[in-house]
Amino acid sequence: ITHRFIQLTVPQKTTTSQVSLHKPELKPSRKMTSPSTYDKLKMAAVDQGLFLIQDLLERLRRVESILAIVGLFYVGKTASAVTVRLLEGFRVHILSQFRWHDLTRYGEWAVVTGGTDGIGRQYARELAKRGLNIILISRNMDKLRATAQELEVDFRVRTHVIQADLSEGRHIYPEIGRQLEGKEIGILINNAGVMYDSPSLFLNVPEKKLVESVNINMMAVMMMTYLVLPQMVERKKGVIVNISSISSFYPLPLMAVYSASKVFVDWFSMALDYEYKSKGIIVQSLIPSYISTKLVRFSNFLSTPSLVVPDAQTFVRSSLQTIGVSKRTTGFWTHGIQYWMYEHTPQWAWNLSSWMMFKAIDNTPKPKSQ
């Protein structure tokens, strides 16, 4: 009995054999099969794709950084350019209006071609107002005398009139030169110019008008400069103002000869200024937009003075102040804004808009059908 009690109360050591008997039976595992060639290729393709995507993303991050730098540079460059243009426009068109420029120091006389109407007449009045004697050149003697008398009465200056038809070509200039002899000419305003009677296709423009455009818009500028420049160089001072046009910026459909002639004036002026600036000569190229004068009487909108289409007096008062400030300018602040806009307009858009605008006001007679 004692032996049996001890067996029941004292823990018995478990043998290995006994433990093994109580282990749960393990079910045989499913046999692992090796992946097929297709599976291997698919896995490799996925891995390669992930690698390429990661590589592409990394490259894009680098490109993004480069583009950010380029964009920052472009924005900075554009902002700088706009700031410079604004400051230049403020200097030329605003600050210049508050300066006093003694134009009589260049010489006693000023020559104005086409000085009896429009811009030329206003130049004559403003120059006379500043104390210069005025030489007027135009084809109409009655208008010449009336304008000269007006200047003498209003401003107490001397005048001289030269009747000449600048459309007739080079044979008129020897006589003009003879009448200019002995006069100290300080300023030459090459203002005379002609435009088509209305916007027209080239072949619809009369031949006479085409020849006039060449002789007045180009030859007169060149020949008057040729007559006056020598004495300016001799005295080492003088001002030549050549009136071009903003239409010289791009070709102008339906005003082909006019816009081409204004390119000549603009480039001739810039080249001449470079040649003679060391001699004390100022050659200014004026490239205005539309001004309300009889040249644009074909359009009611352009003939009506406004902020964007100033009258001749407003334009001349502004542009005269830019002499000695800018060698190439529109002469008026709203025209400066228009020029900036044209600089950023594609040529095709310029041509299309010009064509549509001028076509709407083309008043040339259409040939009758046979």
C-alpha positions in Angstrom: 0.0 0.0 0.0 2.9 2.4 0.9 4.6 1.6 -2.4 1.5 2.3 -4.4 0.9 5.7 -2.6 4.4 6.8 -3.5 3.8 6.0 -7.2 0.7 8.1 -7.2 2.1 11.2 -5.4 5.7 11.4 -6.7 6.0 12.8 -10.3 7.4 10.3 -12.7 10.2 11.1 -15.3 9.0 10.8 -18.8 11.2 8.9 -21.1 11.8 9.7 -24.7 10.0 6.8 -25.9 7.0 7.7 -23.9 6.9 11.3 -25.2 7.2 10.1 -28.8 4.1 8.0 -28.3 2.1 11.1 -27.5 3.3 13.2 -30.4 0.5 14.1 -32.9 0.9 12.5 -36.2 2.1 14.9 -38.9 0.4 14.8 -42.2 2.7 14.5 -45.1 3.3 17.9 -46.8 2.3 18.6 -50.4 5.2 18.2 -52.7 6.7 21.6 -53.9 6.9 21.9 -57.7 9.6 24.1 -59.4 8.2 27.2 -61.3 7.8 26.8 -65.1 9.9 28.8 -67.7 6.9 31.0 -68.5 6.5 31.9 -64.8 10.2 32.7 -64.5 10.0 35.0 -67.6 6.9 36.7 -66.3 8.6 37.4 -62.9 11.7 38.6 -64.6 9.6 41.0 -66.8 7.8 42.4 -63.8 11.1 42.9 -62.0 12.6 44.6 -65.1 9.5 46.8 -65.4 9.6 47.9 -61.8 13.3 48.7 -62.3 12.6 50.7 -65.4 9.8 52.6 -63.7 12.0 53.4 -60.7 14.8 54.5 -63.1 12.4 56.6 -65.1 11.1 58.3 -62.0 14.6 59.0 -60.8 15.4 60.6 -64.2 12.2 62.6 -64.2 13.1 63.9 -60.8 16.4 65.1 -62.2 14.7 66.6 -65.3 12.1 68.2 -63.0 15.0 69.9 -61.2 16.6 71.1 -64.4 13.2 72.3 -65.8 12.6 74.2 -62.5 16.0 75.9 -62.9 15.3 76.7 -66.6 11.8 78.0 -65.7 13.1 80.2 -63.0 15.8 81.5 -65.3 13.1 82.2 -68.0 10.8 84.0 -65.6 13.7 86.0 -64.2 14.8 87.0 -67.7 11.3 87.9 -68.8 10.7 89.9 -65.7 14.0 91.7 -66.2 13.2 92.5 -69.8 9.8 93.8 -69.0 11.2 95.9 -66.2 13.8 97.3 -68.5 11.3 98.1 -71.2 9.0 99.8 -68.7 11.8 101.9 -67.3 12.9 102.8 -70.8 9.4 103.7 -71.8 9.0 105.8 -68.7 12.3 107.6 -69.4 11.5 108.3 -73.1 7.8 109.1 -73.0 7.2 110.4 -69.5 10.4 111.9 -68.0 11.3 113.5 -71.4 8.1 115.6 -71.3 9.5 117.5 -68.3 12.9 118.5 -69.8 13.7 121.6 -71.6 15.8 121.1 -74.7 17.1 124.2 -76.4 16.8 123.2 -80.1 18.2 126.5 -81.3 21.7 125.4 -80.3 21.8 123.2 -83.4 21.2 126.1 -85.8 19.0 129.0 -86.7 16.8 127.3 -89.3 14.7 124.2 -89.4 13.6 122.6 -92.7 10.2 120.8 -92.8 9.1 118.8 -95.8 5.3 118.5 -96.2 5.1 121.4 -93.8 1.6 122.7 -94.7 -0.6 119.9 -93.4 -0.9 117.4 -90.6 2.3 116.3 -88.8 4.6 118.6 -90.8 2.5 121.7 -90.1 2.6 120.9 -86.3 6.4 120.3 -86.4 6.7 123.8 -88.1 4.6 125.4 -85.4 6.3 123.7 -82.5 9.8 124.5 -83.8 8.8 128.1 -84.5 7.4 128.2 -80.9 10.9 127.3 -79.7 12.5 130.1 -81.6 13.7 128.5 -84.9 13.2 130.1 -88.3 11.3 127.8 -90.6 11.8 126.7 -94.2 8.7 125.0 -95.6 8.8 122.7 -98.6 5.5 121.7 -100.3 3.9 121.6 -103.7 1.0 124.1 -103.0 2.2 127.7 -103.0 -1.1 129.0 -101.5 -0.8 126.7 -98.5 2.9 127.6 -98.2 2.3 131.3 -98.0 -0.7 130.9 -95.6 1.3 128.7 -93.2 4.4 130.9 -93.4 2.3 134.0 -92.6 0.7 132.2 -89.7 4.1 131.3 -88.2 5.5 134.8 -88.6 2.4 136.3 -86.9 2.1 133.8 -84.1 5.8 133.3 -83.2 7.7 136.3 -84.6 10.1 134.1 -86.6 11.4 134.3 -90.2 10.2 131.9 -92.8 11.2 130.8 -96.3 9.0 128.8 -98.6 10.1 126.4 -101.4 7.5 125.2 -103.8 8.5 121.7 -105.0 6.7 118.6 -105.9 8.7 115.8 -104.3 6.9 113.2 -106.4 8.7 114.4 -109.5 12.0 112.7 -108.8 15.6 113.8 -108.4 15.7 116.7 -110.9 14.0 119.0 -108.4 16.7 118.9 -105.8 19.4 121.1 -107.3 17.0 124.0 -107.1 16.1 123.1 -103.5 19.8 123.0 -102.7 20.3 126.4 -104.2 17.6 128.0 -102.1 19.0 126.4 -98.9 22.4 128.0 -99.5 23.5 130.5 -96.9 21.1 129.3 -94.2 22.4 127.7 -91.0 20.2 124.6 -90.9 20.1 122.9 -87.5 17.1 120.6 -87.9 15.7 118.7 -90.8 12.3 117.1 -90.5 11.8 114.6 -93.3 8.0 114.4 -92.9 6.6 114.3 -96.4 4.9 111.0 -97.1 2.1 109.4 -99.1 -0.1 106.4 -98.6 -2.6 104.6 -100.8 -5.9 106.4 -101.2 -7.3 103.3 -99.5 -6.0 99.8 -98.7 -5.6 97.9 -102.0 -4.1 95.0 -103.7 -0.8 95.9 -105.4 -2.2 95.6 -109.0 -5.2 97.8 -108.1 -3.0 100.7 -107.2 -2.4 103.2 -110.0 1.1 103.3 -111.3 1.4 107.0 -110.6 0.6 106.4 -107.0 3.3 103.7 -106.8 5.9 106.0 -108.3 4.9 108.8 -105.9 5.3 106.4 -103.0 8.9 105.7 -104.0 9.8 109.3 -104.8 8.2 110.9 -101.7 8.6 108.3 -99.1 12.2 107.2 -100.0 14.0 109.4 -102.4 12.9 112.7 -100.7 14.3 111.4 -97.4 17.6 110.5 -99.0 18.1 113.6 -101.1 17.1 116.1 -98.5 19.5 114.5 -96.1 22.2 114.6 -98.9 21.6 118.4 -99.2 21.5 119.3 -95.6 24.0 116.9 -93.9 27.3 118.4 -95.2 26.9 121.7 -93.4 25.8 119.9 -90.2 29.0 117.8 -90.3 31.0 120.9 -90.9 29.5 122.6 -87.8 29.6 119.2 -85.9 26.0 119.6 -84.8 22.5 119.0 -86.2 19.4 116.9 -86.0 17.7 114.9 -88.7 14.2 113.4 -87.9 13.0 110.9 -90.4 9.4 109.8 -90.0 9.0 106.1 -90.6 6.1 104.0 -89.3 5.3 101.1 -87.0 4.2 99.4 -90.2 7.9 98.8 -90.9 7.9 96.2 -88.2 6.2 93.6 -90.3 5.0 93.5 -94.0 1.6 95.2 -94.3 -0.7 93.4 -96.8 -2.8 95.8 -98.9 -0.3 98.5 -98.1 2.7 96.7 -99.6 4.7 99.6 -101.1 3.9 102.0 -98.2 5.2 99.5 -95.5 8.2 98.6 -97.6 9.1 102.3 -98.1 9.0 102.9 -94.3 11.4 100.0 -93.8 13.8 101.9 -95.9 13.4 105.1 -93.8 13.9 103.2 -90.6 17.0 101.3 -91.6 18.5 104.3 -93.4 18.1 106.4 -90.3 19.7 103.9 -88.0 22.6 103.3 -90.3 23.1 107.1 -90.8 23.0 107.7 -87.1 25.8 105.2 -86.6 27.9 106.7 -89.3 27.7 110.3 -88.1 27.1 110.2 -84.4 30.8 110.8 -83.9 30.4 114.1 -85.9 27.8 115.4 -83.4 24.8 114.6 -85.6 21.6 113.1 -84.2 19.5 111.0 -86.6 16.2 110.0 -85.1 13.9 107.4 -86.6 10.3 107.9 -85.6 8.1 104.8 -85.9 4.6 105.9 -84.9 1.4 104.0 -85.2 -1.6 105.7 -86.7 -2.1 109.4 -86.2 -5.3 111.2 -87.0 -4.4 113.1 -90.3 -5.7 113.2 -93.8 -3.5 110.2 -94.7 -5.9 107.9 -92.9 -9.1 109.6 -94.0 -10.2 106.3 -95.6 -11.1 105.1 -92.1 -13.5 106.9 -89.7 -11.9 105.2 -86.7 -8.4 106.2 -87.6 -9.5 109.7 -88.6 -11.0 110.3 -85.1 -8.5 111.4 -82.4 -8.3 109.1 -79.4 -5.9 107.8 -76.8 -4.5 105.2 -79.3 -4.8 107.5 -82.4 -3.6 110.9 -81.3 -4.0 114.0 -83.4 -1.0 115.6 -85.0 -0.5 118.3 -82.4 -0.5 115.8 -79.5 1.9 113.5 -81.3 4.4 116.2 -82.3 4.6 117.8 -78.9 5.4 114.4 -77.4 7.8 113.2 -80.1 9.7 116.5 -80.2 10.7 116.0 -76.5 12.4 112.7 -77.4 15.1 114.3 -79.6 18.4 113.6 -77.9 16.7 111.0 -75.6 16.0 108.2 -78.1 17.4 107.5 -81.5 14.5 105.2 -82.4 11.1 105.7 -80.9 7.4 105.6 -81.5 7.2 109.2 -80.2 4.0 108.7 -78.2 3.4 106.5 -75.1 0.4 104.5 -76.3 2.2 103.8 -79.6 5.1 102.4 -77.5 2.7 100.0 -75.9 1.4 99.0 -79.4 4.9 98.4 -80.6 5.7 96.1 -77.6 2.5 94.1 -78.4 3.6 93.8 -82.1 7.0 92.5 -81.0 5.2 89.6 -79.3 2.7 89.0 -82.1 3.6 86.2 -84.6 3.9 87.5 -88.2 1.0 85.3 -89.4 -1.3 86.9 -86.8 -0.1 90.4 -87.8 -0.7 89.6 -91.5 -4.1 88.1 -90.9 -5.4 90.9 -88.7 -4.0 93.6 -91.1 -5.6 91.8 -94.0 -9.0 91.5 -92.3 -8.9 95.1 -91.1 -7.9 96.7 -94.4 -10.1 94.4 -96.4 -13.1 95.7 -94.5 -12.3 99.3 -95.6 -11.0 98.6 -99.1 -12.7 101.2 -101.2 -10.8 100.7 -104.4 -13.1 100.3 -107.5 -13.5 96.7 -108.5 -12.9 95.8 -112.2 -16.2 95.3 -114.0 -16.9 91.8 -115.2 -16.8 91.4 -119.0 
